[in-house]
Amino acid sequence: MNTPRIAVLAAVCVAMLFAAACGGGSSKPAASPTPKVLGPLDALGDWVRANRNVDFVGECASAKPGVDVGKVCGTQIGSRGTRRAYSLGPTFSDGTGVALLEQKAEGWTVLSVKNRDLSSPAVPGIDWPLQVGDQVVVIGLGDPDCLRVREQPTQQGKQLGCEYDGTKAIVQEGPVEAETFTWWRIAGDGFNGWAAGTWLRLPEAIAQALATPVPATVTP
């Protein structure tokens, strides 16, 4: 028996086992980069760059005169649970739209962006998404106009009533998208039918709008 040769082989095996146990001689897998969790302004900026093809500067208050002219910015105007609302528009100008965002496990995401019709008075309160069971208030029509309540969710539906600003109701059914409107079946004191959601607001949304004045326009 070749004892010296066996001893050498045994020593080599021990060395290899020791190296494997200690991680020697093997490349360590590279750590995966931690995915970035989007904040509300990050998500809003991504949406603006993808859908408006302009640069986004973040909060309107941080826009720099002479540098950020012609870009888009946002100002938070309300919050509800895991959702936030931002006024969105060109820097140094009034907001031209309202963006609704929601916080999820992977970060913030944009739910919707609606343009404002600057040629007509804005309906007070943030247009938070409604759901069955919500209490709502008719708002934004102005005297002597009223919100028509119909038998079906269409402007051709039989009119069952006409409710004035301040009328309270409970959402019974919906939404139904038809004729550029989102329709909800609402019930209140003496009425039950379909109405356009454009003039329906959650009570807290109206209170929040009255408590949060629109930021003044800043001219560079």
ChimeraX commands (.cxc) that place a marker at each C-alpha (Angstrom):
marker #1 position 0.00,0.00,0.00 radius 0.5
marker #1 position 1.30,3.47,-0.96 radius 0.5
marker #1 position 0.77,5.20,2.40 radius 0.5
marker #1 position 2.33,8.61,1.50 radius 0.5
marker #1 position 0.14,8.92,-1.61 radius 0.5
marker #1 position -2.99,8.10,0.39 radius 0.5
marker #1 position -2.05,10.72,3.00 radius 0.5
marker #1 position -1.59,13.38,0.30 radius 0.5
marker #1 position -4.98,12.58,-1.28 radius 0.5
marker #1 position -6.65,12.71,2.13 radius 0.5
marker #1 position -5.11,16.11,2.83 radius 0.5
marker #1 position -6.33,17.42,-0.53 radius 0.5
marker #1 position -9.87,16.18,0.14 radius 0.5
marker #1 position -9.93,17.79,3.58 radius 0.5
marker #1 position -8.75,21.09,2.07 radius 0.5
marker #1 position -11.44,20.97,-0.61 radius 0.5
marker #1 position -14.16,20.23,1.93 radius 0.5
marker #1 position -12.97,23.07,4.15 radius 0.5
marker #1 position -12.97,25.51,1.21 radius 0.5
marker #1 position -16.49,24.48,0.19 radius 0.5
marker #1 position -17.76,24.88,3.75 radius 0.5
marker #1 position -16.25,28.36,3.99 radius 0.5
marker #1 position -17.45,29.44,0.57 radius 0.5
marker #1 position -13.94,29.58,-0.86 radius 0.5
marker #1 position -13.46,28.97,-4.54 radius 0.5
marker #1 position -17.12,29.54,-5.41 radius 0.5
marker #1 position -18.58,32.77,-6.75 radius 0.5
marker #1 position -21.29,34.27,-4.59 radius 0.5
marker #1 position -24.50,35.07,-6.51 radius 0.5
marker #1 position -25.03,38.80,-6.93 radius 0.5
marker #1 position -27.76,40.22,-4.73 radius 0.5
marker #1 position -30.90,41.25,-6.62 radius 0.5
marker #1 position -31.47,45.00,-6.51 radius 0.5
marker #1 position -34.31,46.03,-4.22 radius 0.5
marker #1 position -37.22,47.18,-6.40 radius 0.5
marker #1 position -38.02,50.87,-6.02 radius 0.5
marker #1 position -41.28,51.56,-4.21 radius 0.5
marker #1 position -43.02,54.44,-5.98 radius 0.5
marker #1 position -44.15,57.40,-3.92 radius 0.5
marker #1 position -47.25,59.35,-5.04 radius 0.5
marker #1 position -45.24,61.99,-6.90 radius 0.5
marker #1 position -43.06,59.30,-8.51 radius 0.5
marker #1 position -46.14,57.53,-9.85 radius 0.5
marker #1 position -47.68,60.81,-10.98 radius 0.5
marker #1 position -44.46,61.81,-12.72 radius 0.5
marker #1 position -44.29,58.50,-14.59 radius 0.5
marker #1 position -47.89,58.98,-15.74 radius 0.5
marker #1 position -47.26,62.55,-16.92 radius 0.5
marker #1 position -44.14,61.63,-18.89 radius 0.5
marker #1 position -45.91,58.65,-20.50 radius 0.5
marker #1 position -49.22,60.36,-21.30 radius 0.5
marker #1 position -48.38,64.06,-21.67 radius 0.5
marker #1 position -44.85,63.75,-23.06 radius 0.5
marker #1 position -43.61,66.64,-20.89 radius 0.5
marker #1 position -41.33,66.81,-17.86 radius 0.5
marker #1 position -42.74,66.63,-14.34 radius 0.5
marker #1 position -41.16,68.72,-11.59 radius 0.5
marker #1 position -43.02,67.30,-8.57 radius 0.5
marker #1 position -44.71,69.65,-6.12 radius 0.5
marker #1 position -45.80,72.93,-7.69 radius 0.5
marker #1 position -44.34,74.83,-4.74 radius 0.5
marker #1 position -40.86,73.58,-5.73 radius 0.5
marker #1 position -41.03,74.81,-9.35 radius 0.5
marker #1 position -38.24,77.29,-10.16 radius 0.5
marker #1 position -39.03,80.42,-12.17 radius 0.5
marker #1 position -37.07,80.58,-15.40 radius 0.5
marker #1 position -36.16,76.88,-15.16 radius 0.5
marker #1 position -39.40,74.91,-14.92 radius 0.5
marker #1 position -41.63,76.99,-17.21 radius 0.5
marker #1 position -43.61,74.77,-19.57 radius 0.5
marker #1 position -43.41,71.72,-17.32 radius 0.5
marker #1 position -46.14,70.02,-15.27 radius 0.5
marker #1 position -46.49,69.91,-11.48 radius 0.5
marker #1 position -48.92,68.63,-8.85 radius 0.5
marker #1 position -50.40,69.88,-5.57 radius 0.5
marker #1 position -52.09,67.58,-3.08 radius 0.5
marker #1 position -55.66,68.72,-2.47 radius 0.5
marker #1 position -57.09,65.88,-0.40 radius 0.5
marker #1 position -56.81,62.36,0.98 radius 0.5
marker #1 position -59.19,59.54,1.82 radius 0.5
marker #1 position -57.92,56.31,3.36 radius 0.5
marker #1 position -55.22,54.91,1.07 radius 0.5
marker #1 position -56.00,57.44,-1.67 radius 0.5
marker #1 position -54.76,60.93,-2.45 radius 0.5
marker #1 position -55.96,63.60,-4.85 radius 0.5
marker #1 position -53.65,66.01,-6.69 radius 0.5
marker #1 position -54.38,69.10,-8.70 radius 0.5
marker #1 position -52.36,68.67,-11.89 radius 0.5
marker #1 position -51.35,71.27,-14.45 radius 0.5
marker #1 position -48.66,73.49,-15.97 radius 0.5
marker #1 position -46.22,75.17,-13.58 radius 0.5
marker #1 position -47.09,78.73,-12.53 radius 0.5
marker #1 position -50.71,78.25,-13.63 radius 0.5
marker #1 position -54.03,76.96,-12.32 radius 0.5
marker #1 position -54.51,73.21,-12.30 radius 0.5
marker #1 position -56.13,71.80,-15.42 radius 0.5
marker #1 position -56.91,68.33,-14.07 radius 0.5
marker #1 position -57.37,66.21,-10.97 radius 0.5
marker #1 position -55.42,62.96,-10.45 radius 0.5
marker #1 position -56.50,60.26,-8.02 radius 0.5
marker #1 position -53.83,57.88,-6.70 radius 0.5
marker #1 position -53.95,54.82,-4.45 radius 0.5
marker #1 position -51.30,53.30,-2.20 radius 0.5
marker #1 position -50.76,49.56,-2.71 radius 0.5
marker #1 position -48.20,47.08,-1.39 radius 0.5
marker #1 position -45.90,47.71,-4.36 radius 0.5
marker #1 position -46.22,51.50,-4.10 radius 0.5
marker #1 position -48.53,54.23,-5.37 radius 0.5
marker #1 position -50.47,53.93,-8.61 radius 0.5
marker #1 position -52.55,56.40,-10.62 radius 0.5
marker #1 position -56.26,55.50,-10.61 radius 0.5
marker #1 position -57.53,58.25,-12.88 radius 0.5
marker #1 position -56.78,61.70,-14.27 radius 0.5
marker #1 position -59.72,63.89,-15.25 radius 0.5
marker #1 position -59.39,67.20,-17.07 radius 0.5
marker #1 position -61.18,70.21,-15.64 radius 0.5
marker #1 position -63.50,72.26,-17.81 radius 0.5
marker #1 position -62.10,75.72,-17.08 radius 0.5
marker #1 position -64.92,77.37,-19.05 radius 0.5
marker #1 position -67.51,76.39,-16.43 radius 0.5
marker #1 position -67.55,76.52,-12.62 radius 0.5
marker #1 position -66.01,73.45,-11.04 radius 0.5
marker #1 position -68.23,71.11,-9.02 radius 0.5
marker #1 position -67.11,71.50,-5.37 radius 0.5
marker #1 position -65.39,68.57,-3.73 radius 0.5
marker #1 position -63.07,65.85,-4.94 radius 0.5
marker #1 position -64.69,63.29,-7.22 radius 0.5
marker #1 position -63.73,60.26,-5.12 radius 0.5
marker #1 position -64.88,56.91,-6.58 radius 0.5
marker #1 position -68.31,56.00,-5.22 radius 0.5
marker #1 position -69.63,52.60,-4.20 radius 0.5
marker #1 position -72.97,51.12,-3.23 radius 0.5
marker #1 position -73.96,52.20,0.27 radius 0.5
marker #1 position -72.21,55.60,0.18 radius 0.5
marker #1 position -74.10,58.67,1.31 radius 0.5
marker #1 position -73.84,61.42,-1.31 radius 0.5
marker #1 position -74.91,65.02,-1.71 radius 0.5
marker #1 position -76.16,66.72,-4.87 radius 0.5
marker #1 position -73.88,69.71,-5.53 radius 0.5
marker #1 position -72.63,72.06,-8.24 radius 0.5
marker #1 position -75.80,72.71,-10.25 radius 0.5
marker #1 position -76.78,76.06,-8.81 radius 0.5
marker #1 position -80.26,77.53,-8.46 radius 0.5
marker #1 position -82.63,77.13,-10.31 radius 0.5
marker #1 position -81.11,74.04,-11.97 radius 0.5
marker #1 position -81.48,70.55,-10.49 radius 0.5
marker #1 position -80.22,66.99,-10.98 radius 0.5
marker #1 position -82.64,64.89,-13.00 radius 0.5
marker #1 position -83.40,61.45,-11.56 radius 0.5
marker #1 position -84.46,58.97,-14.25 radius 0.5
marker #1 position -86.01,55.54,-14.53 radius 0.5
marker #1 position -83.05,54.18,-16.56 radius 0.5
marker #1 position -79.35,55.23,-16.69 radius 0.5
marker #1 position -79.75,57.30,-19.85 radius 0.5
marker #1 position -80.79,60.82,-20.76 radius 0.5
marker #1 position -83.71,59.28,-22.67 radius 0.5
marker #1 position -85.01,57.60,-19.51 radius 0.5
marker #1 position -88.28,58.75,-18.00 radius 0.5
marker #1 position -87.69,61.59,-15.53 radius 0.5
marker #1 position -88.84,60.65,-12.04 radius 0.5
marker #1 position -87.76,63.81,-10.25 radius 0.5
marker #1 position -85.29,66.68,-10.09 radius 0.5
marker #1 position -83.17,67.21,-6.99 radius 0.5
marker #1 position -81.55,70.51,-5.96 radius 0.5
marker #1 position -78.14,71.22,-4.47 radius 0.5
marker #1 position -77.88,69.96,-0.91 radius 0.5
marker #1 position -80.15,66.96,-1.42 radius 0.5
marker #1 position -78.84,63.85,0.37 radius 0.5
marker #1 position -79.13,60.33,-0.98 radius 0.5
marker #1 position -77.77,56.78,-0.61 radius 0.5
marker #1 position -76.15,54.98,-3.56 radius 0.5
marker #1 position -78.20,51.85,-4.36 radius 0.5
marker #1 position -76.67,50.54,-7.59 radius 0.5
marker #1 position -74.03,51.30,-10.23 radius 0.5
marker #1 position -71.92,52.43,-11.83 radius 0.5
marker #1 position -73.21,52.35,-15.42 radius 0.5
marker #1 position -71.23,54.18,-18.12 radius 0.5
marker #1 position -73.48,55.76,-20.78 radius 0.5
marker #1 position -73.53,58.98,-22.83 radius 0.5
marker #1 position -70.27,60.34,-21.34 radius 0.5
marker #1 position -71.76,60.08,-17.83 radius 0.5
marker #1 position -71.27,57.64,-14.96 radius 0.5
marker #1 position -74.73,56.81,-13.66 radius 0.5
marker #1 position -75.71,55.74,-10.14 radius 0.5
marker #1 position -79.08,54.70,-8.81 radius 0.5
marker #1 position -79.70,56.81,-5.73 radius 0.5
marker #1 position -82.51,56.90,-3.19 radius 0.5
marker #1 position -83.52,59.70,-0.88 radius 0.5
marker #1 position -86.54,61.36,0.66 radius 0.5
marker #1 position -89.28,60.58,-1.88 radius 0.5
marker #1 position -87.11,59.58,-4.86 radius 0.5
marker #1 position -85.33,56.51,-6.21 radius 0.5
marker #1 position -83.73,56.46,-9.65 radius 0.5
marker #1 position -80.64,56.95,-11.81 radius 0.5
marker #1 position -78.60,60.17,-11.80 radius 0.5
marker #1 position -75.34,61.34,-13.37 radius 0.5
marker #1 position -72.46,61.06,-10.90 radius 0.5
marker #1 position -70.91,64.33,-12.11 radius 0.5
marker #1 position -72.96,66.19,-9.49 radius 0.5
marker #1 position -72.74,63.67,-6.66 radius 0.5
marker #1 position -70.14,64.07,-3.93 radius 0.5
marker #1 position -69.30,62.46,-0.62 radius 0.5
marker #1 position -70.11,64.86,2.26 radius 0.5
marker #1 position -66.52,64.78,3.56 radius 0.5
marker #1 position -65.22,65.64,0.06 radius 0.5
marker #1 position -67.27,68.84,0.06 radius 0.5
marker #1 position -66.13,69.74,3.57 radius 0.5
marker #1 position -62.51,69.07,2.63 radius 0.5
marker #1 position -62.79,71.26,-0.48 radius 0.5
marker #1 position -64.21,74.14,1.54 radius 0.5
marker #1 position -61.44,73.77,4.15 radius 0.5
marker #1 position -58.64,73.60,1.52 radius 0.5
marker #1 position -58.55,76.72,-0.65 radius 0.5
marker #1 position -57.15,76.38,-4.16 radius 0.5
marker #1 position -53.50,77.58,-4.20 radius 0.5
marker #1 position -53.07,81.00,-5.74 radius 0.5
marker #1 position -51.50,81.18,-9.19 radius 0.5
marker #1 position -47.80,82.11,-9.05 radius 0.5
marker #1 position -46.44,84.11,-11.95 radius 0.5
marker #1 position -42.68,83.83,-12.51 radius 0.5
marker link #1:1,2 radius 0.2
marker link #1:2,3 radius 0.2
marker link #1:3,4 radius 0.2
marker link #1:4,5 radius 0.2
marker link #1:5,6 radius 0.2
marker link #1:6,7 radius 0.2
marker link #1:7,8 radius 0.2
marker link #1:8,9 radius 0.2
marker link #1:9,10 radius 0.2
marker link #1:10,11 radius 0.2
marker link #1:11,12 radius 0.2
marker link #1:12,13 radius 0.2
marker link #1:13,14 radius 0.2
marker link #1:14,15 radius 0.2
marker link #1:15,16 radius 0.2
marker link #1:16,17 radius 0.2
marker link #1:17,18 radius 0.2
marker link #1:18,19 radius 0.2
marker link #1:19,20 radius 0.2
marker link #1:20,21 radius 0.2
marker link #1:21,22 radius 0.2
marker link #1:22,23 radius 0.2
marker link #1:23,24 radius 0.2
marker link #1:24,25 radius 0.2
marker link #1:25,26 radius 0.2
marker link #1:26,27 radius 0.2
marker link #1:27,28 radius 0.2
marker link #1:28,29 radius 0.2
marker link #1:29,30 radius 0.2
marker link #1:30,31 radius 0.2
marker link #1:31,32 radius 0.2
marker link #1:32,33 radius 0.2
marker link #1:33,34 radius 0.2
marker link #1:34,35 radius 0.2
marker link #1:35,36 radius 0.2
marker link #1:36,37 radius 0.2
marker link #1:37,38 radius 0.2
marker link #1:38,39 radius 0.2
marker link #1:39,40 radius 0.2
marker link #1:40,41 radius 0.2
marker link #1:41,42 radius 0.2
marker link #1:42,43 radius 0.2
marker link #1:43,44 radius 0.2
marker link #1:44,45 radius 0.2
marker link #1:45,46 radius 0.2
marker link #1:46,47 radius 0.2
marker link #1:47,48 radius 0.2
marker link #1:48,49 radius 0.2
marker link #1:49,50 radius 0.2
marker link #1:50,51 radius 0.2
marker link #1:51,52 radius 0.2
marker link #1:52,53 radius 0.2
marker link #1:53,54 radius 0.2
marker link #1:54,55 radius 0.2
marker link #1:55,56 radius 0.2
marker link #1:56,57 radius 0.2
marker link #1:57,58 radius 0.2
marker link #1:58,59 radius 0.2
marker link #1:59,60 radius 0.2
marker link #1:60,61 radius 0.2
marker link #1:61,62 radius 0.2
marker link #1:62,63 radius 0.2
marker link #1:63,64 radius 0.2
marker link #1:64,65 radius 0.2
marker link #1:65,66 radius 0.2
marker link #1:66,67 radius 0.2
marker link #1:67,68 radius 0.2
marker link #1:68,69 radius 0.2
marker link #1:69,70 radius 0.2
marker link #1:70,71 radius 0.2
marker link #1:71,72 radius 0.2
marker link #1:72,73 radius 0.2
marker link #1:73,74 radius 0.2
marker link #1:74,75 radius 0.2
marker link #1:75,76 radius 0.2
marker link #1:76,77 radius 0.2
marker link #1:77,78 radius 0.2
marker link #1:78,79 radius 0.2
marker link #1:79,80 radius 0.2
marker link #1:80,81 radius 0.2
marker link #1:81,82 radius 0.2
marker link #1:82,83 radius 0.2
marker link #1:83,84 radius 0.2
marker link #1:84,85 radius 0.2
marker link #1:85,86 radius 0.2
marker link #1:86,87 radius 0.2
marker link #1:87,88 radius 0.2
marker link #1:88,89 radius 0.2
marker link #1:89,90 radius 0.2
marker link #1:90,91 radius 0.2
marker link #1:91,92 radius 0.2
marker link #1:92,93 radius 0.2
marker link #1:93,94 radius 0.2
marker link #1:94,95 radius 0.2
marker link #1:95,96 radius 0.2
marker link #1:96,97 radius 0.2
marker link #1:97,98 radius 0.2
marker link #1:98,99 radius 0.2
marker link #1:99,100 radius 0.2
marker link #1:100,101 radius 0.2
marker link #1:101,102 radius 0.2
marker link #1:102,103 radius 0.2
marker link #1:103,104 radius 0.2
marker link #1:104,105 radius 0.2
marker link #1:105,106 radius 0.2
marker link #1:106,107 radius 0.2
marker link #1:107,108 radius 0.2
marker link #1:108,109 radius 0.2
marker link #1:109,110 radius 0.2
marker link #1:110,111 radius 0.2
marker link #1:111,112 radius 0.2
marker link #1:112,113 radius 0.2
marker link #1:113,114 radius 0.2
marker link #1:114,115 radius 0.2
marker link #1:115,116 radius 0.2
marker link #1:116,117 radius 0.2
marker link #1:117,118 radius 0.2
marker link #1:118,119 radius 0.2
marker link #1:119,120 radius 0.2
marker link #1:120,121 radius 0.2
marker link #1:121,122 radius 0.2
marker link #1:122,123 radius 0.2
marker link #1:123,124 radius 0.2
marker link #1:124,125 radius 0.2
marker link #1:125,126 radius 0.2
marker link #1:126,127 radius 0.2
marker link #1:127,128 radius 0.2
marker link #1:128,129 radius 0.2
marker link #1:129,130 radius 0.2
marker link #1:130,131 radius 0.2
marker link #1:131,132 radius 0.2
marker link #1:132,133 radius 0.2
marker link #1:133,134 radius 0.2
marker link #1:134,135 radius 0.2
marker link #1:135,136 radius 0.2
marker link #1:136,137 radius 0.2
marker link #1:137,138 radius 0.2
marker link #1:138,139 radius 0.2
marker link #1:139,140 radius 0.2
marker link #1:140,141 radius 0.2
marker link #1:141,142 radius 0.2
marker link #1:142,143 radius 0.2
marker link #1:143,144 radius 0.2
marker link #1:144,145 radius 0.2
marker link #1:145,146 radius 0.2
marker link #1:146,147 radius 0.2
marker link #1:147,148 radius 0.2
marker link #1:148,149 radius 0.2
marker link #1:149,150 radius 0.2
marker link #1:150,151 radius 0.2
marker link #1:151,152 radius 0.2
marker link #1:152,153 radius 0.2
marker link #1:153,154 radius 0.2
marker link #1:154,155 radius 0.2
marker link #1:155,156 radius 0.2
marker link #1:156,157 radius 0.2
marker link #1:157,158 radius 0.2
marker link #1:158,159 radius 0.2
marker link #1:159,160 radius 0.2
marker link #1:160,161 radius 0.2
marker link #1:161,162 radius 0.2
marker link #1:162,163 radius 0.2
marker link #1:163,164 radius 0.2
marker link #1:164,165 radius 0.2
marker link #1:165,166 radius 0.2
marker link #1:166,167 radius 0.2
marker link #1:167,168 radius 0.2
marker link #1:168,169 radius 0.2
marker link #1:169,170 radius 0.2
marker link #1:170,171 radius 0.2
marker link #1:171,172 radius 0.2
marker link #1:172,173 radius 0.2
marker link #1:173,174 radius 0.2
marker link #1:174,175 radius 0.2
marker link #1:175,176 radius 0.2
marker link #1:176,177 radius 0.2
marker link #1:177,178 radius 0.2
marker link #1:178,179 radius 0.2
marker link #1:179,180 radius 0.2
marker link #1:180,181 radius 0.2
marker link #1:181,182 radius 0.2
marker link #1:182,183 radius 0.2
marker link #1:183,184 radius 0.2
marker link #1:184,185 radius 0.2
marker link #1:185,186 radius 0.2
marker link #1:186,187 radius 0.2
marker link #1:187,188 radius 0.2
marker link #1:188,189 radius 0.2
marker link #1:189,190 radius 0.2
marker link #1:190,191 radius 0.2
marker link #1:191,192 radius 0.2
marker link #1:192,193 radius 0.2
marker link #1:193,194 radius 0.2
marker link #1:194,195 radius 0.2
marker link #1:195,196 radius 0.2
marker link #1:196,197 radius 0.2
marker link #1:197,198 radius 0.2
marker link #1:198,199 radius 0.2
marker link #1:199,200 radius 0.2
marker link #1:200,201 radius 0.2
marker link #1:201,202 radius 0.2
marker link #1:202,203 radius 0.2
marker link #1:203,204 radius 0.2
marker link #1:204,205 radius 0.2
marker link #1:205,206 radius 0.2
marker link #1:206,207 radius 0.2
marker link #1:207,208 radius 0.2
marker link #1:208,209 radius 0.2
marker link #1:209,210 radius 0.2
marker link #1:210,211 radius 0.2
marker link #1:211,212 radius 0.2
marker link #1:212,213 radius 0.2
marker link #1:213,214 radius 0.2
marker link #1:214,215 radius 0.2
marker link #1:215,216 radius 0.2
marker link #1:216,217 radius 0.2
marker link #1:217,218 radius 0.2
marker link #1:218,219 radius 0.2
marker link #1:219,220 radius 0.2
view
